[in-house]
Amino acid sequence: MSLLEKLFVLSQYPLPHHPLSRLMGRLTHCRNPAFKNFFIRSITKAYNVNLDEAQEPNIAAYGCFNEFFTRPLKPGARPLTDVPGAIACPADGFVSQVGDIQEGQILQAKGMDYSVETLLGGDAQRAAPFLGGEFATIYLSPRDYHRLHMPLAGTLREMIHVPGRLFSVNDATARGVPHLFARNERVVAIFDTEAGPMALILVGAIFVASIETVWHGVVTPPSSNQVQTWHYDGQSIKLARAEEMGRFNMGSTIIVLFGKDAIHWSETLQPGTVTRMGEAIGQISRRR
């Protein structure tokens, strides 16, 4: 890491992560036309956001910055894989890390990892089906489409909100903050799929004002100091492959977990690979 990157990482430790993120939440929901148009125009220019693919390309039509940030796309803007048994990419972004879950650990960056058990809220029984399995970590930048979609069709079994810090989740922070994704606040959704259990972990970050799912709405804020769990057995909440399952109100990271021998990732899926929601990124190895 460069000196500037180290200073950037160290400067995050004393910050009041949650108050800053709540302030950002208020700003992104401000409906003052002059302010929100300036905000949208500034981000669009700074990050080269492609408005041509947005369902609504006119920034003046958005009531607030958050409506722009979570904007839907035009039909057909993200071609969806139609290959049987293919795993659809859950988000626009780029691959931070991808590979095997070895000895219960997930690779975060070179020389750094974190445990599946901690990531999923500290429950060994919940983590057990994913030991020896596969993971993929996808980072969403401010320029990306910020709705999250299902890699496979699934029936929702459980959702867990895990409290924590809100460090940035960019590449420099991932290389500098130990156990980053297992210490940041996160929402875990576990589904039963034709490939067995699948976990989708929506990781919060500094200035991520909230995380929401299509079946629950906003999960955070407010935040609790305790792990909260919702069980959905018998409720038959089923989502199709590539169907929207949630969104970040400001950008962050999604982690996908599968069990041992359940799937294999595409050979082209490597750290640094740019992803687009709906494209095939892997294939089921065995069906349940």
N, C-alpha and C positions, 0 to 999 in steps of 0.2 A: 504494500500500500504506500502511496505517496504521503508526504507530510500533510498536504492539504486534506487528503482523505481521512487520515488519522485524526486531524483536528475536527473535521466534520463529524466523525463518529463520536469522539469524546464530548463534543459540545452538546450532544443529544441527551446524555445521562442526566444532567441537572434540570432539563426542561420540564415544565408542568404539562406532560403530554395530553392528558384528558381535557384540562381547561382550554388549551390551545385548539384542540380538535373541536370542542363545543363552540368556540368562537368562530372557527372556520365554518361550522355548520350553520350558524346564524348568517354569516356573510353569503354563503352559497344559496340561502333561501331568501335573501333580500330581494324584494320585488320592485325596487326603485329602478325605473327604466334606464336612466343614465348610468347608474352604477353597474347594473347587471350587464348591460350592453358593452360597457368598457371592459368588464371582467371577462366576458366571453370573447370579445375581440382580442384581448391581450393574450389569453391562453391559446386561442386559435392560431395567432401569429407566432407565438413563442415555440409552440410544439408542432407547427405545420399540420394542424388537424384538417382532415379531408371532409369538408362539408358536403361535397357532391354526393356522397353515399348516404347522407342522413335523410331520413324521411321528411324532415323539415330543414332545408338548408338556410332559411332566413333567420338570423340570430335574433331579430326583433320579435319573432313569434314566440320565443320562449319566455315564460313568466318569470324565471329566475335562473341563476347559473346552474343549479342542480338539475333542472329540467333539461338543460342543454347537455350537461355532463352525462346523464343517463339516457340520452336520446336514442330512440329506436332507429333502425336502418331501413332503407328502402327494401322492398321485397326483392330477393335475388342478390342482394349485395354480398351475402355470405353463402355461396353454394354449399349445400349440406351433403355429406357423403351418403351414398345409397348402397355402399358395399355391405352385404350381410355380415354381421359380426364385427364390423369396424368400430373402433372407439373414436367418437367425435371430439374434437378439441373443445374444451369448455369455454375458452376465452381468447380474445385478441391479446397479443403481448409477445413475450419471448421466453424461451425456456431458461430458467435459472439453473436447475439441476434436474437430472432424470436418471433412473437406474433401479438397482435392487435395494431392498430393505435388508441390511445385513446385521445380524445379531441385535435386532430390534432398533437399529439406528438408521436415520435418514441423513444423507449428505447435504450439508448446507453450503459449504464452500471448501476449498482445499484446506485440509487440516481441521475442519469443523464439522460436527454433526450434532444431532439431537435425537431424543428417543420418541418412538411412536406413542408409547404409553403417556408421556408428558404432553405430547401434541394433542392427544385425544381426551385430555382432561384428567389424567392420572389414574385411569381405570384399566388394570391389567387384563381383565376379561374382555373389555371392549377392544383392546389393542391386539389380543391374541390372534384373531383371524387374518391380520395383516403381516404377521411376522414371517419373514422370508419372501414377502411379496414384492410389489413394484410401486414406485412413486414417480410423480412428475410435478415439478414446481414451476408455475407460470406467473411471471411478473407483468402487471398491467401498468403501462406508462400513462401520463395524462393525455396523450394523443389517441389512446385506444378506445374502442367500444367497451363500455363498462357494464354490460349485462352478462350474466354468467349462465351457461347452458349445460344440459345433461350430456355426459360422455356416452352413456348407455341408458336405455329405458330402465326405470327402477321404481320400486315401491318404498316409500319413506318409512324407516323403522324408528329413527331416533334423531333428535337435534340437541346439541349441547352448546351452551355459551360458556366459554372459558375466559375469565377476567385476566388482565395483564397490562403490560406497558404498551406504548404506541410508538416504538422506534420507527424510523423510516425503513422501508424494505428494499431500497435500491441496492445495486450491486456492491457499492462500497460498504454499506452498513452490513450486508450479508457476510462480507469478508471480515468485518471488524467486531461485530457483536456476537459473542458466543450464544448458541441456542436461541437465536433470534426468533424463529417462527414458533418456538415452544414457549416463549416468554411474552410475546405480543398477545393482546386480546384477539379472540377468534371465535368463529361460529363453525361448528362441525355438524355436517349432515351425513347420516349413514343410510344407505339404500341397499335393498336386496335386488340384485340384477341377475341376468342369465349367466354372468361370469362369477357369481357369488357376491359377497359383500363389497360395496364400494363406498369409500369415504371421500367427501368433498369438504375441504377445510378452507374457509374464507378468512384470511388473516387481515386484521386491522393494521393501521399504520398512522403515523403522525398526519394530522389534517384529514384523515378519513372520518368524516362526520358521523357516518352510520353504515351499518350492514343490514340488509333486509333480504327476506326470502319470499317467494310467491305464496307460500301456504301460511305464513305467520305475519308477514309485514315487517316493520322495523323491529329488529332484535336488539340492537344497541345503537344509540343510547336508549334508555338509561343503562348503566352498567352496575352489576352487583359485585361484591367482593367474594362471592361464593360461586362455584360452578353450578349452573342451572341446567336441568335436563328435561326434555319433553319427549314422551313416548307416544308413538302413533300406531301401535299394533291395533288392528281391527278397524282403522279409519280409512284404509284403502286410498291413501294419497299416492297416486301413480302419475309419473311424468315420463313422456316419451323421449327418445334419444333426440338431442339438440333442442328440446323445449327449454324455455327460460326457467331457471330455478332460483335466481337471486340477482342481486346487484350491489356494487359498491357506490356509495355516495361520496365520491372522490376515490382515487385509484389505490390498488394494493396488489395482493398476491392470492392465487388459489393453488392449493395442493391437492392432488388426486392420489388416492391409495387403492390398490387392489391386493387380493390375497395371493398366496404362493401358487405358482403355475397357472394362474387364472388368465393372464393376458401377456402379450409381448408388445413392446413399443416398436414403432417403425425405426428402421436403421437410420433414417434421416433426422430423427428426433434427438438432438444433441444440445448441450448447453450453448446458448446463444442463438438457437434456431428461432426465427420469427414465426409466430403462429397466427392463424386466423380461425375464429370460431366456426365450428362445423366441419372442418377438414378432417380427414382420417389421420390419426396419429398413432394408431396401434390396432391390434386385432385380438379377439378372444381366442385363447388357447384351448379352453374347455368350457362347455356349457353345462349349467346346472339344471 
